[in-house]
């Protein structure tokens, strides 16, 4: 996401001709967009995105279980 934000900022500065970006080539300004595409392709191909999503779901589930155990007066498991 940082690369996408950087790309948008550089493209906007180049388009509005603000600062030193006005003198840069469009190819240099558009590099962050290419890097963002590469990152997303890698993250999807390796399962990184899905793994992070599943970690969030598992953490939410364990937090809910711990909350209910505390309400019953039991000792919750420590997170891994």
VEXMIZA-436890 format. One record per residue: residue number from 1; residue in one letter; y negated, x negated, z negated of N, C-alpha, C in turn. Coordinates in nm, 4 decimals, decimal comma. Example, Ala and Ser with C-alpha at 12.3 -4.5 7.8 and 13.67 -1.06 7.14 Angstrom:
1; A; 0,5690; -1,3190; -0,7800; 0,4500; -1,2300; -0,7800; 0,3300; -1,3200; -0,7800
2; S; 0,2250; -1,2850; -0,7080; 0,1060; -1,3670; -0,7140; -0,0030; -1,2900; -0,7870
This chain:
1; X; 0,1194; -0,0808; 0,0000; 0,0000; 0,0000; 0,0000; -0,1258; -0,0851; 0,0000
2; X; -0,1185; -0,2005; -0,0653; -0,2356; -0,2876; -0,0683; -0,2705; -0,3366; 0,0718
3; X; -0,1687; -0,3680; 0,1502; -0,1943; -0,4142; 0,2868; -0,2583; -0,3046; 0,3705
4; X; -0,2138; -0,1822; 0,3510; -0,2719; -0,0701; 0,4257; -0,4183; -0,0509; 0,3879
5; X; -0,4479; -0,0571; 0,2588; -0,5867; -0,0451; 0,2127; -0,6742; -0,1562; 0,2671
6; X; -0,6196; -0,2788; 0,2661; -0,6934; -0,3923; 0,3209; -0,7190; -0,3729; 0,4702
7; X; -0,6192; -0,3257; 0,5419; -0,6351; -0,3017; 0,6846; -0,7416; -0,1983; 0,7138
8; X; -0,7406; -0,0909; 0,6383; -0,8414; 0,0146; 0,6577; -0,9812; -0,0396; 0,6282
9; X; -0,9932; -0,1155; 0,5191; -1,1233; -0,1727; 0,4836; -1,1734; -0,2689; 0,5919
10; X; -1,0868; -0,3583; 0,6380; -1,1283; -0,4537; 0,7416; -1,1644; -0,3833; 0,8722
11; X; -1,0863; -0,2833; 0,9104; -1,1159; -0,2103; 1,0341; -1,2495; -0,1365; 1,0233
12; X; -1,2753; -0,0788; 0,9074; -1,4018; -0,0082; 0,8871; -1,5197; -0,1058; 0,8926
13; X; -1,5067; -0,2204; 0,8253; -1,6137; -0,3197; 0,8281; -1,6354; -0,3749; 0,9689
14; X; -1,5280; -0,3951; 1,0425; -1,5390; -0,4442; 1,1804; -1,6071; -0,3389; 1,2691
15; X; -1,5658; -0,2140; 1,2551; -1,6218; -0,1062; 1,3368; -1,7706; -0,0872; 1,3093
16; X; -1,8092; -0,0949; 1,1810; -1,9498; -0,0773; 1,1442; -2,0307; -0,2068; 1,1565
17; X; -1,9633; -0,3157; 1,1956; -2,0259; -0,4460; 1,2147; -2,0992; -0,4934; 1,0889
18; X; -2,0264; -0,4912; 0,9782; -2,0811; -0,5334; 0,8495; -2,0179; -0,6661; 0,8104
19; X; -2,1001; -0,7599; 0,7678; -2,0520; -0,8881; 0,7174; -1,9890; -0,9749; 0,8249
20; X; -1,9123; -1,0746; 0,7806; -1,8527; -1,1687; 0,8767; -1,7434; -1,1039; 0,9626
21; X; -1,6913; -0,9894; 0,9217; -1,5881; -0,9223; 1,0009; -1,6397; -0,8782; 1,1374
22; X; -1,7698; -0,8651; 1,1514; -1,8281; -0,8254; 1,2800; -1,7995; -0,9300; 1,3874
23; X; -1,7851; -1,0551; 1,3472; -1,7602; -1,1641; 1,4419; -1,6107; -1,1879; 1,4658
24; X; -1,5250; -1,1326; 1,3820; -1,3808; -1,1552; 1,3938; -1,3236; -1,0794; 1,5137
25; X; -1,2161; -1,1300; 1,5651; -1,1446; -1,0624; 1,6724; -1,0737; -0,9395; 1,6146
26; X; -1,0552; -0,8378; 1,6979; -0,9836; -0,7186; 1,6526; -0,8392; -0,7525; 1,6143
27; X; -0,7818; -0,8525; 1,6802; -0,6437; -0,8912; 1,6484; -0,6319; -0,9380; 1,5039
28; X; -0,7281; -1,0119; 1,4571; -0,7266; -1,0598; 1,3182; -0,7439; -0,9432; 1,2218
29; X; -0,8319; -0,8513; 1,2566; -0,8590; -0,7361; 1,1703; -0,7364; -0,6446; 1,1607
30; X; -0,6578; -0,6361; 1,2666; -0,5435; -0,5447; 1,2688; -0,4145; -0,6053; 1,2137
31; X; -0,4147; -0,7317; 1,1762; -0,2947; -0,7965; 1,1222; -0,2386; -0,7234; 0,9993
32; X; -0,3206; -0,6783; 0,9029; -0,2634; -0,6086; 0,7870; -0,1827; -0,4831; 0,8244
33; X; -0,2207; -0,4159; 0,9338; -0,1440; -0,2982; 0,9757; -0,0049; -0,3382; 1,0235
34; X; 0,0030; -0,4483; 1,0976; 0,1332; -0,4982; 1,1419; 0,2198; -0,5408; 1,0246
35; X; 0,1583; -0,6082; 0,9265; 0,2329; -0,6492; 0,8076; 0,2804; -0,5289; 0,7269
36; X; 0,1988; -0,4235; 0,7232; 0,2391; -0,3005; 0,6545; 0,3602; -0,2390; 0,7225
37; X; 0,3613; -0,2356; 0,8546; 0,4768; -0,1816; 0,9277; 0,6026; -0,2641; 0,9006
38; X; 0,5875; -0,3955; 0,8978; 0,7023; -0,4814; 0,8669; 0,7547; -0,4561; 0,7260
39; X; 0,6643; -0,4408; 0,6294; 0,7045; -0,4139; 0,4908; 0,7816; -0,2820; 0,4825
40; X; 0,7286; -0,1779; 0,5446; 0,7959; -0,0478; 0,5384; 0,9318; -0,0522; 0,6069
41; X; 0,9405; -0,1214; 0,7182; 1,0691; -0,1331; 0,7879; 1,1697; -0,2071; 0,7004
42; X; 1,1268; -0,3159; 0,6366; 1,2163; -0,3908; 0,5484; 1,2580; -0,3066; 0,4279
43; X; 1,1630; -0,2391; 0,3652; 1,1915; -0,1596; 0,2457; 1,2905; -0,0471; 0,2764
44; X; 1,2762; 0,0166; 0,3910; 1,3681; 0,1236; 0,4282; 1,5046; 0,0699; 0,4685
45; X; 1,5065; -0,0427; 0,5389; 1,6339; -0,0985; 0,5866; 1,7191; -0,1524; 0,4722
46; X; 1,6560; -0,2068; 0,3693; 1,7316; -0,2655; 0,2587; 1,7600; -0,1661; 0,1472
47; X; 1,7032; -0,0477; 0,1531; 1,7248; 0,0513; 0,0491; 1,6327; 0,0341; -0,0701
48; X; 1,5337; -0,0516; -0,0595; 1,4413; -0,0781; -0,1697; 1,3692; 0,0499; -0,2133
49; X; 1,3228; 0,1273; -0,1179; 1,2485; 0,2494; -0,1476; 1,3366; 0,3488; -0,2230
50; X; 1,4572; 0,3700; -0,1746; 1,5483; 0,4651; -0,2379; 1,5887; 0,4179; -0,3775
51; X; 1,6108; 0,2882; -0,3923; 1,6501; 0,2326; -0,5222; 1,5401; 0,2551; -0,6252
52; X; 1,4148; 0,2306; -0,5877; 1,3024; 0,2517; -0,6791; 1,2900; 0,3999; -0,7170
53; X; 1,3128; 0,4868; -0,6214; 1,3076; 0,6306; -0,6478; 1,4162; 0,6713; -0,7475
54; X; 1,5359; 0,6181; -0,7288; 1,6472; 0,6510; -0,8189; 1,6226; 0,5950; -0,9593
55; X; 1,5604; 0,4796; -0,9701; 1,5275; 0,4234; -1,1015; 1,4303; 0,5142; -1,1757
56; X; 1,3327; 0,5703; -1,1059; 1,2385; 0,6624; -1,1686; 1,3097; 0,7872; -1,2189
57; X; 1,3997; 0,8421; -1,1364; 1,4742; 0,9628; -1,1743; 1,5613; 0,9341; -1,2959
58; X; 1,6304; 0,8206; -1,2956; 1,7167; 0,7853; -1,4080; 1,6370; 0,7664; -1,5365
59; X; 1,5201; 0,7044; -1,5255; 1,4370; 0,6837; -1,6443; 1,3888; 0,8172; -1,6992
60; X; 1,3459; 0,9071; -1,6111; 1,3017; 1,0392; -1,6567; 1,4147; 1,1141; -1,7257
61; X; 1,5348; 1,1046; -1,6669; 1,6506; 1,1718; -1,7244; 1,6824; 1,1157; -1,8631
62; X; 1,6820; 0,9826; -1,8779; 1,7127; 0,9212; -2,0068; 1,6047; 0,9537; -2,1096
63; X; 1,4790; 0,9569; -2,0685; 1,3706; 0,9943; -2,1597; 1,3888; 1,1368; -2,2107
64; X; 1,4307; 1,2264; -2,1216; 1,4541; 1,3654; -2,1613; 1,5689; 1,3750; -2,2608
65; X; 1,6774; 1,3016; -2,2362; 1,7920; 1,3016; -2,3269; 1,7503; 1,2468; -2,4630
66; X; 1,6740; 1,1361; -2,4627; 1,6285; 1,0772; -2,5890; 1,5392; 1,1731; -2,6673
67; X; 1,4547; 1,2453; -2,5970; 1,3652; 1,3413; -2,6623; 1,4464; 1,4503; -2,7313
68; X; 1,5498; 1,4996; -2,6634; 1,6331; 1,6047; -2,7225; 1,7141; 1,5508; -2,8398
69; X; 1,7628; 1,4281; -2,8307; 1,8372; 1,3687; -2,9414; 1,7479; 1,3506; -3,0631
70; X; 1,6242; 1,3069; -3,0405; 1,5305; 1,2923; -3,1524; 1,5019; 1,4274; -3,2167
71; X; 1,4911; 1,5312; -3,1357; 1,4654; 1,6651; -3,1886; 1,5826; 1,7139; -3,2737
72; X; 1,7048; 1,6695; -3,2416; 1,8227; 1,7082; -3,3198; 1,8443; 1,6141; -3,4378
73; X; 1,7631; 1,5112; -3,4505; 1,7770; 1,4183; -3,5609; 1,8766; 1,3070; -3,5351
74; X; 1,9170; 1,2895; -3,4105; 2,0101; 1,1828; -3,3742; 1,9313; 1,0609; -3,3278
75; X; 1,9980; 0,9506; -3,3277; 1,9361; 0,8252; -3,2847; 1,9529; 0,8090; -3,1331
76; X; 1,8427; 0,7997; -3,0562; 1,8550; 0,7866; -2,9106; 1,9024; 0,6459; -2,8710
77; X; 1,9649; 0,6388; -2,7533; 2,0077; 0,5097; -2,6979; 1,8858; 0,4288; -2,6568
78; X; 1,8985; 0,2982; -2,6665; 1,7911; 0,2114; -2,6207; 1,7984; 0,2023; -2,4679
79; X; 1,6809; 0,2031; -2,3997; 1,6831; 0,1906; -2,2532; 1,7307; 0,0530; -2,2111
80; X; 1,7923; 0,0489; -2,0953; 1,8457; -0,0773; -2,0422; 1,7406; -0,1546; -1,9725
